Amino acid sequence: MDLTSTRSMEILRVLGLADEYRALEGAVDIDANFDSVFPTKVLGEGRRVLGEWRSNQPSVRIQTAHIRQNNDGSQPAETGQRCTQIVFEAWMKEIVLTRTSCVESKFGWTYLGHEENKDGIATTFVDQAGVRHVIRSKYLVACDGGGSRVRKEAGIKMIGGPISQELARELNGRRFWHAFPINGGFLLDQDGRDTFTAHLAVDQLPPGPIDPYELVYRFLGGFGQKHEIKIDEVLVHSQWNPNFGVAERYHSESLKVFLAGDAAHRSPPHGGYGMNSGVADAFDLGWRLSALLKGYGGDLLLRSYDLERRPMMIKALERSHRHAMEHVKFHAMLPADRPVLEQDTPEADALRRQIRDFLTASGPDTIDRGVELDLRYHSPVIYQDGSPEREWSPRRYVPSTRPGSRVPHVFLRDGTTSTYDLFGREWTLVHFVDGADDSSASEVFSVAAEQLAFPLKRVILRNEPHAHRIWEKPLVLVRPDTHVAWRGTEQELARQDVMEILNVVSGNVPFSGYEPMSGAYVEDFKQLVAPVWSGDEHANSQASIAGENF
């Protein structure tokens, strides 16, 4: 991951961590651009730029100003942030080790297996000294990556499958976020300074063991040629296989074992949905488990984790597939004799123009606002209000508080406070009140919540007509994951049973009007990945990609 998405940054904002993350050493400067270029080669004589993805994703500073200027609910609460996953994970690890008293870390332990019983889970590990340990718990969450042993042990199958300082100086100010040279690889600028990641298909390398330095030289040169530079240090090198896959379900039948992150879904880098979806999984599953451990949540909260998160991930995977196919189309346009693209001939000019037009129409693959922000959950713990559902678009987000939706970000009248700054760590009831009108109508929620030991923060927003209009209803119950659980008016509330509402949204009873989604979206996904999926989740894809950080 080299982009922390707008949605992930919203989650960090709710947790009070967004500003700290942006200030980390290793996070890319807020004035750095999000441009991508398509050169014939990264470095070397005769280099031509065939196309660029520019301006659609400006710098953090410019995009932040855009969010403030367009306070119509269509914008995220936070912009995305370029930062290598290495820095992100190290920061998260530091937080877990030094700032939390409820987490006990056992780094270096290896999972061996688990057994379920009526009381919970017994999980066996072996430490670095070879000593075995058995940990007993109520739940087990698999966050152990795409090859998840926990997932396999739980019998859950996957659907889908595989598919230097000198460099900084030589780029001579031509900075970018991604470069997609025509040799089939891609280059990422990881920190805006001097750390890069190069990816190259292994069929572009000579037979035999992979030399990481040789890979970088061949990647930079293009056309099968090498462009040697001084590499200060190769930080890490490995091989990886592109994958499009999702688990057949996100939990065991017993609701004791759960999947999150790559253990639940696998995607290639296109679109940036992999790690960011894992962040959303953890945020979403965490509050559900907390609700049950605190005693107020019911099993439907756990069952709905799959019902809500999995369809959204399939939408993201379908979009990632589209982005990957756009790169395939781009390479199909390239001539067999690649050096022709650098010639000064009318034929070469026409071909370069054709490629440039295609890339302009294709557009960047990291600004899918619908995939990131228009997250619509459908499950028996959502108290629906009968309002019609709008057509979903992967590119566009239209703000809504229809139950199940992510709540819109809006700045209040003071111009600095976001609606996202109002939420507590648990549930929040937002009540819009006009003028001197009585706000006591929402007190019934506080009374009922206290009786059920349901953690609820009540927020009264008086004289906020702009935010009220965008949020549509005067009363909106927001879950810990910033999704709408229920909404209504004071008049509707007078006709409804608040205890029933809270019992539904806390997973103790199902919403009476709930109708399961059609399984067609799963079949559509199977058809989409069928050309690259053998049916064996352990099979390798046709193309393996070697990656180097340097």
C-alpha positions as CSV (number, residue, x, y, z in Angstrom):
1,M,0.0,0.0,0.0
2,D,1.3,3.4,-0.9
3,L,-2.0,5.3,-0.6
4,T,-4.1,5.6,2.5
5,S,-7.5,6.2,1.0
6,T,-9.9,9.0,2.0
7,R,-12.1,6.4,3.8
8,S,-9.1,5.1,5.8
9,M,-8.1,8.6,6.7
10,E,-11.7,9.3,7.9
11,I,-11.4,6.3,10.1
12,L,-8.1,7.6,11.5
13,R,-9.8,11.0,12.1
14,V,-12.6,9.4,14.1
15,L,-9.8,7.7,16.1
16,G,-8.0,11.0,16.6
17,L,-4.9,9.9,14.6
18,A,-5.2,11.5,11.2
19,D,-3.0,14.6,11.8
20,E,-0.4,12.5,13.6
21,Y,-0.2,10.1,10.6
22,R,0.3,12.9,8.1
23,A,3.1,14.3,10.2
24,L,5.1,11.1,10.3
25,E,8.6,10.9,8.9
26,G,8.0,8.9,5.7
27,A,4.5,10.3,4.9
28,V,4.7,12.1,1.6
29,D,4.6,15.9,1.9
30,I,1.1,17.5,1.5
31,D,2.3,19.5,-1.6
32,A,3.4,16.3,-3.4
33,N,1.3,15.5,-6.5
34,F,-0.7,12.3,-7.3
35,D,0.3,12.3,-11.0
36,S,1.0,9.1,-12.9
37,V,3.0,9.0,-16.2
38,F,3.3,6.5,-19.0
39,P,6.8,6.7,-20.4
40,T,8.6,4.6,-23.0
41,K,11.3,4.1,-20.4
42,V,11.8,5.6,-16.9
43,L,15.4,6.8,-17.7
44,G,17.6,6.9,-20.7
45,E,18.1,8.6,-24.0
46,G,15.0,9.0,-26.3
47,R,12.5,8.8,-23.4
48,R,9.0,9.8,-24.5
49,V,5.9,10.3,-22.3
50,L,3.0,8.6,-24.0
51,G,0.4,10.0,-21.6
52,E,-0.2,11.3,-18.1
53,W,-2.9,11.2,-15.4
54,R,-2.8,14.7,-14.0
55,S,-4.9,17.1,-11.9
56,N,-7.7,14.6,-11.2
57,Q,-5.9,13.8,-7.9
58,P,-4.2,17.0,-6.8
59,S,-1.9,17.4,-3.8
60,V,-3.3,17.0,-0.2
61,R,-3.1,20.8,0.3
62,I,-5.1,21.5,-2.9
63,Q,-7.6,18.8,-2.3
64,T,-8.1,19.9,1.3
65,A,-9.0,23.4,0.0
66,H,-11.3,21.8,-2.5
67,I,-13.2,20.0,0.3
68,R,-13.7,23.2,2.2
69,Q,-14.9,25.0,-0.9
70,N,-17.4,22.3,-1.8
71,N,-19.1,21.8,1.5
72,D,-22.1,19.9,0.0
73,G,-21.6,16.5,1.6
74,S,-20.1,15.0,-1.5
75,Q,-16.5,15.3,-0.2
76,P,-14.7,13.1,2.3
77,A,-13.8,14.3,5.7
78,E,-10.1,13.7,4.9
79,T,-8.0,13.5,1.8
80,G,-6.0,10.5,1.0
81,Q,-2.3,10.3,2.1
82,R,0.6,8.9,0.2
83,C,2.7,6.8,2.6
84,T,4.4,3.4,2.2
85,Q,2.9,0.5,4.1
86,I,6.2,-0.1,5.8
87,V,5.8,3.3,7.6
88,F,2.1,2.8,8.3
89,E,2.6,-0.6,9.9
90,A,5.5,0.5,12.0
91,W,3.4,3.4,13.3
92,M,0.4,1.1,14.1
93,K,2.7,-1.3,15.9
94,E,4.1,1.5,18.0
95,I,0.6,2.6,19.0
96,V,-0.4,-1.0,19.9
97,L,2.8,-1.5,22.0
98,T,3.0,1.8,23.8
99,R,-0.5,3.3,24.0
100,T,-2.9,0.5,24.7
101,S,-3.3,-1.4,27.9
102,C,-5.8,-3.9,26.6
103,V,-3.6,-5.5,24.0
104,E,-1.0,-8.1,24.7
105,S,1.4,-8.6,21.7
106,K,3.3,-11.8,21.0
107,F,5.4,-11.0,17.9
108,G,7.3,-14.0,16.6
109,W,4.7,-16.6,17.5
110,T,3.6,-18.9,14.8
111,Y,0.0,-20.1,14.5
112,L,-0.3,-23.9,14.4
113,G,-4.0,-24.5,14.6
114,H,-7.2,-24.0,16.6
115,E,-10.1,-25.9,18.0
116,E,-13.6,-24.7,18.7
117,N,-15.7,-25.7,21.7
118,K,-18.9,-24.5,23.4
119,D,-16.9,-21.9,25.4
120,G,-14.9,-20.5,22.5
121,I,-11.6,-21.1,20.8
122,A,-8.4,-22.8,21.8
123,T,-5.6,-21.7,19.5
124,T,-2.1,-23.2,19.5
125,F,1.1,-21.2,18.8
126,V,4.8,-21.9,18.9
127,D,7.2,-19.2,20.0
128,Q,10.7,-18.6,18.6
129,A,12.2,-20.9,21.2
130,G,10.0,-23.7,20.0
131,V,7.7,-23.7,23.1
132,R,4.0,-24.3,22.4
133,H,1.3,-22.1,23.9
134,V,-2.5,-22.6,23.9
135,I,-4.5,-19.4,24.1
136,R,-8.2,-19.7,25.0
137,S,-10.6,-16.9,23.8
138,K,-14.2,-16.3,22.8
139,Y,-13.2,-15.3,19.3
140,L,-10.4,-15.6,16.8
141,V,-9.8,-13.1,14.0
142,A,-7.7,-14.1,11.0
143,C,-5.5,-11.2,9.9
144,D,-2.7,-13.5,8.6
145,G,-2.7,-12.5,4.9
146,G,-3.7,-13.9,1.6
147,G,-2.4,-17.4,2.3
148,S,-4.3,-17.4,5.7
149,R,-3.7,-20.6,7.6
150,V,-6.5,-19.7,9.9
151,R,-9.0,-19.4,7.0
152,K,-7.9,-22.8,5.7
153,E,-8.1,-24.4,9.1
154,A,-11.7,-23.0,9.4
155,G,-12.6,-24.6,6.1
156,I,-13.5,-21.3,4.4
157,K,-12.6,-21.3,0.7
158,M,-11.7,-18.4,-1.6
159,I,-13.7,-17.5,-4.7
160,G,-11.3,-16.3,-7.4
161,G,-7.6,-16.5,-7.5
162,P,-4.3,-15.5,-9.0
163,I,-3.9,-13.4,-11.8
164,S,18.4,5.9,-4.8
165,Q,19.7,9.3,-4.4
166,E,21.0,9.0,-7.9
167,L,17.6,8.0,-9.3
168,A,16.1,11.0,-7.5
169,R,18.7,13.3,-9.1
170,E,18.4,11.7,-12.6
171,L,14.6,12.3,-12.6
172,N,15.6,16.0,-12.6
173,G,12.4,17.3,-11.1
174,R,10.1,15.1,-13.1
175,R,8.3,13.8,-10.0
176,F,5.3,11.5,-10.2
177,W,3.4,9.1,-8.0
178,H,3.3,6.2,-10.4
179,A,5.2,5.5,-13.7
180,F,3.9,2.8,-16.0
181,P,6.7,2.3,-18.6
182,I,5.8,0.2,-21.7
183,N,8.0,-2.8,-20.5
184,G,5.0,-3.9,-18.4
185,G,6.1,-2.9,-15.0
186,F,5.5,0.1,-12.8
187,L,7.4,2.4,-10.5
188,L,6.1,4.0,-7.3
189,D,7.6,7.1,-5.6
190,Q,7.2,6.0,-2.0
191,D,8.2,9.1,0.0
192,G,8.6,12.0,-2.4
193,R,12.3,11.9,-1.8
194,D,14.6,9.0,-2.5
195,T,12.8,5.7,-1.9
196,F,11.1,3.9,-4.8
197,T,9.5,0.5,-5.5
198,A,10.0,-1.1,-8.9
199,H,7.8,-3.9,-10.2
200,L,8.6,-6.0,-13.3
201,A,6.9,-9.1,-14.7
202,V,9.3,-12.0,-14.4
203,D,9.1,-12.8,-18.1
204,Q,11.0,-9.6,-18.7
205,L,14.0,-11.1,-16.8
206,P,16.6,-13.6,-18.0
207,P,16.2,-17.2,-16.8
208,G,17.7,-18.2,-13.4
209,P,17.7,-16.6,-10.0
210,I,16.5,-13.0,-9.8
211,D,19.1,-10.4,-9.1
212,P,17.3,-7.4,-7.5
213,Y,19.9,-5.0,-9.0
214,E,19.5,-6.5,-12.4
215,L,15.7,-6.2,-12.1
216,V,16.0,-2.5,-11.4
217,Y,18.5,-1.8,-14.2
218,R,16.2,-3.6,-16.7
219,F,13.1,-1.9,-15.4
220,L,14.7,1.6,-15.8
221,G,16.0,1.0,-19.3
222,G,13.1,-0.5,-21.1
223,F,13.0,-2.3,-24.4
224,G,15.0,-5.2,-22.8
225,Q,18.0,-2.8,-22.2
226,K,19.6,-1.9,-18.9
227,H,20.1,1.5,-17.5
228,E,22.5,1.2,-14.6
229,I,22.5,3.7,-11.7
230,K,24.0,3.6,-8.2
231,I,21.5,2.1,-5.9
232,D,22.2,3.1,-2.3
233,E,20.4,0.1,-0.8
234,V,17.8,-2.5,-1.7
235,L,15.5,-2.6,1.3
236,V,13.5,-5.6,0.4
237,H,12.8,-7.8,-2.7
238,S,10.2,-10.5,-3.3
239,Q,7.8,-12.0,-5.8
240,W,4.1,-11.7,-5.8
241,N,1.1,-12.9,-7.8
242,P,-1.8,-10.7,-8.9
243,N,-5.0,-12.0,-7.3
244,F,-8.7,-11.4,-7.5
245,G,-10.3,-13.3,-4.7
246,V,-12.8,-13.1,-1.9
247,A,-13.7,-15.6,0.8
248,E,-17.0,-17.5,0.4
249,R,-17.9,-16.1,3.8
250,Y,-16.2,-13.9,6.4
251,H,-16.8,-16.1,9.4
252,S,-17.1,-19.7,10.5
253,E,-20.6,-21.2,11.0
254,S,-20.1,-21.0,14.7
255,L,-19.5,-17.2,14.6
256,K,-16.2,-17.7,16.5
257,V,-13.7,-17.3,13.7
258,F,-13.6,-14.2,11.5
259,L,-11.6,-13.1,8.6
260,A,-10.2,-9.6,7.9
261,G,-7.9,-8.0,5.4
262,D,-6.1,-10.2,2.9
263,A,-7.3,-13.3,4.7
264,A,-10.8,-12.3,3.5
265,H,-10.0,-10.8,0.1
266,R,-7.1,-10.5,-2.3
267,S,-6.7,-7.9,-4.9
268,P,-3.9,-6.5,-7.1
269,P,-2.7,-2.9,-6.5
270,H,-5.0,-1.4,-9.1
271,G,-7.3,1.1,-7.4
272,G,-5.6,0.8,-4.0
273,Y,-8.3,-1.3,-2.4
274,G,-6.3,-4.0,-0.7
275,M,-4.8,-2.6,2.6
276,N,-7.5,0.1,2.8
277,S,-10.2,-2.5,2.8
278,G,-8.4,-4.3,5.5
279,V,-8.4,-1.1,7.6
280,A,-12.2,-0.9,7.1
281,D,-12.6,-4.6,8.0
282,A,-10.7,-4.2,11.3
283,F,-12.6,-1.0,12.2
284,D,-15.9,-2.6,11.4
285,L,-15.4,-6.0,13.1
286,G,-13.8,-4.4,16.2
287,W,-16.9,-2.5,17.3
288,R,-19.1,-5.6,16.8
289,L,-16.9,-7.8,18.9
290,S,-16.7,-5.1,21.5
291,A,-20.5,-4.9,21.6
292,L,-20.8,-8.6,22.4
293,L,-18.0,-8.6,24.9
294,K,-19.6,-5.6,26.7
295,G,-22.9,-7.5,26.8
296,Y,-25.3,-5.3,24.9
297,G,-24.7,-6.7,21.4
298,G,-26.3,-9.8,19.9
299,D,-25.1,-12.5,17.5
300,L,-26.7,-10.7,14.5
301,L,-24.0,-8.1,14.7
302,L,-21.5,-10.8,14.0
303,R,-23.4,-12.5,11.3
304,S,-24.0,-9.1,9.6
305,Y,-20.3,-8.5,9.3
306,D,-20.2,-10.8,6.3
307,L,-23.5,-9.5,4.9
308,E,-22.3,-5.9,5.0
309,R,-18.6,-6.0,4.2
310,R,-18.4,-8.7,1.6
311,P,-20.7,-7.2,-1.1
312,M,-18.8,-3.9,-0.8
313,M,-15.5,-5.7,-1.2
314,I,-16.8,-7.5,-4.3
315,K,-17.7,-4.1,-5.8
316,A,-14.1,-3.0,-5.1
317,L,-12.6,-6.1,-6.7
318,E,-14.8,-5.7,-9.8
319,R,-13.5,-2.1,-10.1
320,S,-9.9,-3.3,-9.5
321,H,-10.4,-5.8,-12.3
322,R,-11.6,-3.0,-14.6
323,H,-8.5,-0.9,-13.8
324,A,-6.2,-3.9,-14.4
325,M,-7.9,-4.5,-17.8
326,E,-7.3,-0.9,-18.8
327,H,-3.6,-1.5,-18.4
328,V,-4.0,-4.7,-20.5
329,K,-5.7,-2.6,-23.2
330,F,-2.9,0.0,-23.0
331,H,-0.2,-2.7,-23.6
332,A,-2.3,-4.2,-26.5
333,M,-2.0,-0.8,-28.3
334,L,1.8,-0.9,-28.2
335,P,3.6,-2.1,-31.3
336,A,5.7,-5.2,-31.3
337,D,8.7,-3.1,-32.2
338,R,8.5,-0.9,-29.1
339,P,11.4,1.5,-30.0
340,V,9.1,2.8,-32.8
341,L,7.3,4.8,-30.1
342,E,10.4,7.0,-29.7
343,Q,10.8,7.8,-33.4
344,D,10.1,11.2,-35.0
345,T,7.8,10.0,-37.8
346,P,4.2,10.7,-38.7
347,E,3.2,7.1,-38.0
348,A,4.8,7.3,-34.5
349,D,3.2,10.6,-33.8
350,A,-0.3,9.2,-34.7
351,L,0.2,6.2,-32.5
352,R,1.4,8.3,-29.6
353,R,-1.6,10.5,-30.0
354,Q,-3.9,7.5,-30.1
355,I,-2.4,6.1,-26.9
356,R,-2.6,9.5,-25.2
357,D,-6.3,9.8,-26.0
358,F,-6.9,6.4,-24.6
359,L,-5.1,7.1,-21.4
360,T,-6.9,10.4,-21.0
361,A,-10.3,8.7,-21.4
362,S,-9.3,5.8,-19.1
363,G,-8.4,8.2,-16.3
364,P,-6.7,7.6,-12.9
365,D,-7.6,4.4,-11.0
366,T,-7.5,5.9,-7.5
367,I,-10.4,8.4,-7.5
368,D,-13.4,6.1,-7.4
369,R,-15.4,8.1,-4.9
370,G,-18.3,5.7,-5.1
371,V,-16.1,2.7,-4.2
372,E,-14.5,4.6,-1.3
373,L,-17.4,6.6,0.1
374,D,-20.8,5.3,-1.2
375,L,-20.7,2.3,1.1
376,R,-24.2,0.9,1.5
377,Y,-24.7,-1.9,4.1
378,H,-27.8,-4.2,3.9
379,S,-28.4,-6.5,6.8
380,P,-31.0,-7.3,9.5
381,V,-29.3,-4.9,11.9
382,I,-30.1,-1.9,9.7
383,Y,-33.5,-0.3,10.6
384,Q,-34.7,0.7,7.1
385,D,-37.1,3.5,6.6
386,G,-38.6,2.5,3.2
387,S,-36.8,5.2,1.2
388,P,-35.8,4.3,-2.4
389,E,-32.2,3.4,-3.1
390,R,-30.4,5.5,-5.7
391,E,-28.4,4.0,-8.5
392,W,-24.8,3.3,-7.4
393,S,-21.8,4.6,-9.4
394,P,-18.2,3.6,-8.8
395,R,-17.0,7.1,-9.7
396,R,-19.5,9.4,-8.0
397,Y,-20.7,9.8,-4.5
398,V,-24.0,11.5,-3.7
399,P,-24.5,12.2,0.0
400,S,-27.3,10.3,1.8
401,T,-28.2,9.2,5.3
402,R,-30.4,6.4,4.0
403,P,-30.0,3.6,6.7
404,G,-26.9,1.5,6.0
405,S,-25.1,4.4,4.3
406,R,-21.8,6.0,5.4
407,V,-22.8,9.4,6.9
408,P,-21.8,12.5,4.9
409,H,-19.0,14.8,6.0
410,V,-20.2,18.4,6.3
411,F,-18.5,21.4,8.0
412,L,-20.7,23.1,10.5
413,R,-21.3,26.8,10.6
414,D,-18.0,27.5,12.3
415,G,-16.3,26.3,9.2
416,T,-13.8,24.0,10.9
417,T,-15.9,21.4,12.8
418,S,-16.8,18.3,10.7
419,T,-19.8,16.2,11.5
420,Y,-17.1,13.4,11.8
421,D,-15.7,15.3,14.8
422,L,-18.9,14.9,16.7
423,F,-18.9,11.1,17.0
424,G,-17.9,9.2,20.1
425,R,-16.1,5.9,20.1
426,E,-19.4,4.2,20.4
427,W,-22.9,5.1,19.1
428,T,-24.0,8.7,18.4
429,L,-27.5,10.1,18.1
430,V,-27.4,13.4,16.1
431,H,-30.4,15.6,16.6
432,F,-30.9,18.7,14.4
433,V,-32.9,21.4,16.2
434,D,-34.1,24.6,14.6
435,G,-34.1,27.9,16.6
436,A,-35.4,27.5,20.1
437,D,-37.4,24.3,19.3
438,D,-37.6,21.7,22.0
439,S,-34.8,19.0,21.8
440,S,-36.4,16.7,24.4
441,A,-37.8,14.3,21.7
442,S,-34.5,12.6,21.5
443,E,-34.2,12.1,25.2
444,V,-36.2,8.9,24.9
445,F,-33.2,7.4,23.2
446,S,-30.9,8.2,26.1
447,V,-33.4,6.7,28.6
448,A,-33.8,3.5,26.5
449,A,-30.0,3.2,26.0
450,E,-29.3,3.4,29.7
451,Q,-31.8,0.6,30.4
452,L,-30.1,-1.6,27.8
453,A,-26.5,-0.6,28.8
454,F,-26.3,0.6,25.2
455,P,-23.4,3.2,25.0
456,L,-24.9,6.3,23.3
457,K,-23.7,9.9,22.9
458,R,-26.4,12.4,22.2
459,V,-25.4,15.4,20.1
460,I,-27.8,18.4,19.7
461,L,-27.0,20.5,16.6
462,R,-29.0,23.7,17.0
463,N,-29.4,26.1,14.0
464,E,-27.3,24.1,11.5
465,P,-29.7,24.3,8.5
466,H,-27.0,23.5,5.9
467,A,-25.8,20.3,7.6
468,H,-29.5,19.4,8.4
469,R,-30.4,19.6,4.7
470,I,-27.6,17.3,3.6
471,W,-28.3,14.9,6.4
472,E,-32.0,14.9,5.3
473,K,-33.6,13.9,8.7
474,P,-33.5,15.7,12.1
475,L,-32.7,12.5,13.9
476,V,-29.9,10.1,12.8
477,L,-28.5,7.2,14.8
478,V,-24.8,6.7,13.8
479,R,-23.0,3.4,14.5
480,P,-19.4,3.3,15.7
481,D,-18.3,2.7,12.1
482,T,-20.0,6.0,11.0
483,H,-22.8,4.2,9.2
484,V,-26.5,5.1,9.7
485,A,-28.4,2.5,11.7
486,W,-31.7,4.4,11.9
487,R,-33.1,7.8,11.0
488,G,-36.4,9.7,11.4
489,T,-38.3,12.7,12.4
490,E,-39.8,13.6,15.7
491,Q,-43.2,12.6,14.5
492,E,-42.0,9.3,13.2
493,L,-40.2,8.7,16.5
494,A,-43.4,9.2,18.4
495,R,-44.9,6.3,16.5
496,Q,-42.0,3.9,16.9
497,D,-40.7,1.8,19.7
498,V,-37.2,3.1,20.6
499,M,-36.5,-0.1,22.6
500,E,-37.2,-2.1,19.4
501,I,-34.9,0.2,17.3
502,L,-32.0,-0.3,19.7
503,N,-32.6,-4.0,19.9
504,V,-32.5,-4.3,16.1
505,V,-29.4,-2.2,15.6
506,S,-27.5,-3.9,18.4
507,G,-28.1,-7.3,16.8
508,N,-30.5,-8.8,19.3
509,V,-33.5,-9.1,17.0
510,P,-33.7,-8.8,13.2
511,F,-35.4,-5.9,11.5
512,S,-38.9,-7.2,10.6
513,G,-38.7,-5.8,7.1
514,Y,-35.3,-7.3,6.2
515,E,-35.1,-9.1,2.9
516,P,-31.7,-10.8,2.0
517,M,-29.9,-9.6,-1.0
518,S,-29.9,-11.6,-4.2
519,G,-26.8,-13.8,-4.7
520,A,-26.5,-12.5,-8.2
521,Y,-23.6,-10.3,-7.3
522,V,-21.5,-13.3,-6.3
523,E,-22.3,-15.1,-9.5
524,D,-21.4,-12.0,-11.5
525,F,-18.0,-11.9,-9.7
526,K,-17.4,-15.6,-10.4
527,Q,-18.0,-15.0,-14.1
528,L,-15.7,-12.0,-14.0
529,V,-12.7,-13.9,-12.6
530,A,-13.5,-17.2,-14.4
531,P,-10.9,-16.5,-17.2
532,V,-8.1,-16.3,-14.6
533,W,-9.3,-18.6,-11.9
534,S,-8.6,-22.3,-12.1
535,G,-10.9,-23.1,-9.1
536,D,-7.8,-23.8,-7.0
537,E,-7.1,-21.0,-4.7
538,H,-3.5,-22.3,-4.2
539,A,-2.7,-22.2,-7.9
540,N,-0.3,-19.5,-9.1
541,S,-1.4,-16.9,-11.6
542,Q,0.0,-16.8,-15.1
543,A,2.1,-13.8,-14.3
544,S,4.3,-13.4,-11.4
545,I,5.7,-10.0,-10.5
546,A,9.0,-9.3,-8.8
547,G,9.1,-6.1,-6.7
548,E,12.0,-4.2,-5.3
549,N,12.1,-1.4,-2.7
550,F,15.2,0.7,-3.2
